[in-house]
Amino acid sequence: MHPKAPNNTFLVSDNDTVSIKEFTSLMAEGIGKKVYQVPIPVSLMRLVGRLLGRTSLIEQLFGNLEVESSLAGRVLGWKPPVTMKQAMMSLRKVSK
């Protein structure tokens, strides 16, 4: 345990906001697979979510992946060692 971080939980990221589509595409590319994503207008899905009372679910599926990671930087001086793309590309080595 880091002496500056007792009883803390840190979320870390490379500080880039990505969509689920970008995330899954990079993950598939990282393991050398093709991913086929059906283009569905987000506005249509948000409308369907409102009609069904499931707006939070639609936001989880179609919103951006955002992590507030500044606390780790301020308290621990942490900086991401690699970008998300670099990390996903390293999956290829592990998956073989």
Order of alpha helices (4+ residues) and beta strands (2+ residues): beta-alpha-alpha-alpha-beta-alpha-alpha-alpha
